[in-house]
Amino acid sequence: MDKNILVISDSIYGTEAVKEQVLINLIYSKPIQRLKKISQYGVPDEYYHKKGFSRYEHSIGVFLLLRKLGAGLDEQISGLLHDVSHTSFSHVIDWAIGDPTKEDYQDNNHLNIIKNSEIKDILDDYRYDYKKIADMESFSLLEKEIPSLCADRVDYCLRELNNESINVDFFTSSLTNVNGQIVFKHPKVAEKFATEFLRLQVDHWTSKQARIRYFILAGILKKALDNNFISMDDLYLTDYKVIDKLKNSNDNYIISNLNLLKEGILVEYVKDGGILLKKKFRYVDPEVLVNGEIKIVSELSEDYRRILEKEKENSKIERRVVFKKV
């Protein structure tokens, strides 16, 4: 086997041979390898109600999607590194010490994490400016403001659909790059993707079950940080290394709530009292080629426009919940 080639086998994009040494070195770096033990959903499988996947799988996926769309090597590198600054428990940290409606704690620390790790040394070796690589918004295939398509948004949706045994080839075969913009080639495929993305937003990402688990785990982390059971530096370990520290705290609040997450939670909406749970609203309105012109799905589909407007309004409603052990 050629040691200068890394063969990646991905559940979404298939097999890819990587020959660029800068990519190989980055993939094998400790910051990227660490992402294998960071849950994409924020709460590890053992403490969550839904089977997930790792930030590593997602990061590799974003890189592969960019590669297949013809992105330049600098954008591929930026895509590979785009989640390297995540703390353990991913966006749960925004509930503990950040803003859950923005989920931007990771983004705000991205440049410094790259600067102060071996990643900068690798980039320097191959004459890549780490500041440019860290500026994800300068790469139009990698990052776009909601509701446009971008490699990050497309991959985590496809990966979750794949976990649900939905045929994602239906979507990937229709994706193309038009002047640095991710576009679907077929209107019906674009509408289906947009609809599935919105379903995941409603049924999973902002569901009461997902939000209450974020709330509980965030409370655990707050207690642990306030009492010095863990430090902020510890949050750059893996999910389960931090959980081990939480267990070793022997704190009743922390242990009982970890057990609650593991054993199951019944959540109900209430009109008065309870807990107000806020979370970022995500949706897409994909670009699609129609007779050589780029349109968006909401311009082409009255059904999608109506559903999207309804969910936008629903997301503004403040809902309070109570919960108990199942």
N, C-alpha and C positions, 0 to 999 in steps of 0.2 A: 504494500500500500504506500502511495506517495505521501510522505509526511508534510508536503507543501500544499496538499489539497485537503480541505475539510468538506466531507459530504454530509449534508443536512437532510434529514427526512422529516417532513412536516405534514401534519394531518390535514392541513388546508391546501397547501401549495405544492405538495409532492417533494421530490428529491432535487436538491440543488448542490452542485459542486462549487465550493468557494476556493478561489486560488489567490485572491489578494491577501498578502501577508498581514497587512494592517487590520483587516477584518478578522482574520484567524486569531491574531494576538489579542484583539479586543474581546472576542467571544470567550477566549480562555482566561481573560483577566478576572481577578477576584470580584470586582464590583458587578460584572455581568453574571458570573457564576452564582453570586449571592442571590440573584433574582429567581433562581430555581426554588428558593425556599420563601418566596414572598408571594402571597396569594393575590391574584388579580382582583378578587372580590373584596379584599380587605380583611375579611374574617376567614381564617383557615377552615378547611372542610370539616374538621372534627367539631367545630363550634358554629357551623353554619347549616342552613336548611337546604342548601343546593350545592351539588358538586361543581367545583371550579377548575381553574387552571392557573398556572404560575405567570408571574410577570416576565419570566425568562421566555416562556413559550410565546407570549404576546410580543415581546421585543424582537425575537427571531422572526415572528410572523410579519411584523411591520417592515423589517429589513427585506424579507423575501418579496413582499408585495411591492415595495418600492423598486426592487431589482427587476421584477417582472414587468413593471410599468415603464422601465427605461430610465429611472432616476440616475443622476450622476453619482459617483462614488462618495462624494462629500455628503450628499443627501442620504445615501444608504447608511453611512456611518452615523449620521445624526439620528436616523430612525432606529438603528440598533441601540443607541445610547439613550433614547428619549425617556426611558423609565428608570434609568440607573440611580436617580436621585430620590426614589421612593423610600420612605421609611418602612419599617415593618408595619404590617396592617394597612399599608397603602393609604387610602383616603379616610380611614378611621381617624387618622391624626388630625384631619380638618375638623372633626367633631370634638376632639380633645383640646386642641390648642389653636385651631384655625377657624375657617368659615365654611360650614357645610354647604352653603349655597353657591360658593365659588370653587371649592376644592382646588386651591392653588398653592398650598403649602409646598408641595414638591416642586412646582414650576419656579417658585421664588428662590429656591435653594439649588436649582439645577446647575448653574454656572459654578458655584463654589464647590459643589460635590465633585464635579469633573476636574476643576483646577487643583484640588487637594488630594487627588487619587492617582494611581498608576496610569489611569486613562490619559491624563495630560502627557505623561512621559511617552506613552505609545504614540500619541498623535504627534508629538514633537519629533519623534524618530522618523516619522514618515512625512514631516513637513506640513502637517495640517494645523491650522489655527484653531485652538480649542475654543476660543470665544465665538468664532464663526460656526463651529460645529454645534456649540451649545445653544445657538440662537435658532431654535426650531421654527419659529414663525417666519424665518427668511426662506424656508423650504416649502414651496406651495403644495407639493404632493403629500408631504408629511403632516403638515398642520394647516388647518383652515378654521376660521371662526364658524361656529354653529350658524346655519344649518347645512353648510357645504360638506361634501365628502372630503375625507382625508384618510391617509393610510392608517393612522392611529384609530380613528373612529370605525373605519371599515373592518379592520382586523378584529378588534375585540367583539364586535357584533357577530361576525362570521364564526369566530371561535366558539361563542356561546351557542349559536344556532347549530354548529357541528356537534356540540355536546348533547344537544337535543335530538340528534340523529336526523337533522334536516339536511338535505342535499345542497351543500354550499357551492358546488360546481355550477349550479344554475346561476349564481351571482358572479363568481370569479370569471367565468367565461365571457361575461358581458362588460367587464371593466376595461377601460382604455384610458390613455393619457392624451389629452388634447391641449397642447400648448401649456403644459405644466399644471393641468387641472384633471382630477379624476372624474371621469364621466362614464355613465352607463350607455351602452350602444342600443339598448332596447327599452322603450317606455314601460312595458309591463313588468320587466325585471326590476327596473328602478322603483316602480310603485310598490312592488312586493317587498323589496329591501326596506324601503321607508316605513312600510306598515309593520314589518317584523321588528325593526328598530324601536318603533313606538310601543309595540307590544311588550318588548323587554323592559322599556322604561317604566311602563305602568305596572306590569305583572311582577317585575323583579327589582330593578334598580331603585325605584321609589316606593316599592310595596311596604306595607306596614311591618311585615316580618323582617325585611332587610333593614329597614330604618331602626327598628327597636334593637336589633342586634348591634348595629353601629352605636346606638346610644348607650347600650350596656357596656360594650367593650371600651368605648371612649371614657365612660365613668371609671372603669377599672384602671385605665391608663392614667387618668387624672389623679386618682388616689395613689397610685404607685409612684408617680412623679412627685407629688406633693410630700410624700413620706420617704422619699429617697430610696424606695425599693428598686427603682430603675432610674437611670439618667437619660438625658437626651441623646447622649452618645450610644446608649444601649439600643436606641430605636434604629440604629443603622446595623444592627445584627439581623438575624433572620426571625421570622415569626415565632418559631418554636423555641429559639434560644431566649427570646423575651418571655414567652409563656413559662419556660422553666424558671426564670427569675421571679415571675409573678407567683408561681406555685410555692417557691421557696420563701416567699414573704411571710407565709403562715398567717396572713391577715384574713379575718373572717369575711369581710366585705368582698375582697378580691376572690377568695376561694369559692364562696357561695355563688357569686355571679358567673365565674367560669363554669361552675357546675350547671348553672341555669342555662347558659348558652349550649352546653353539651346535651342536656337532657330534653330540651324542647320548651317552647314558649307559646302561650296562647295570647293573642293580641286582639283587642277590640277597640273600636272607635267610640268616643264618648262626646257628649255635647258640652259638658262642664268639667272643669278640673283636668286631671290627666296630664299627659306630657305632650308638648307641642314639638313635632318632628319636622324639620325642614331639610330639604335636599335639592341639589342642583337638578334642573330640568334639562334633559338632553333630548334632542330630536334631530332628524335630518330631512332636508328637502332636496333630494339628489338632482344633480345636473344630468341631463340625458340628451343624446343626439337625436334630433328629429329633422330629417331632410337636410342634413348638413348644418343645422343650426342647434345651438345649445339652449335648451329649455329647462325649467325645473318642474318637478312632479306636480306641485300644487297648481301650476298653470295648466297642466294637462288632465288632471283628475279632480273632478268635483268631490268625489267620495273621499279622497285623501285630504283635500283642503278642509272639508267639513270635520273629519275626525281629528285632524291636527288642531284646528281652532278650539274644538271641544276640550281636548286634553290640555291645551295651553291655559284655558280658563280654569279647568279643574286643578291645575298645578298651583294656582294662586289661592285656592281655598285653604285656610288654616284648619288642620285636623288634629285633634287631640286623642291620645290613646291611653289605655291602661293595659297592663300585662300581668301575667302570672304563669307559674310553672304548669306545664301540661299535666 
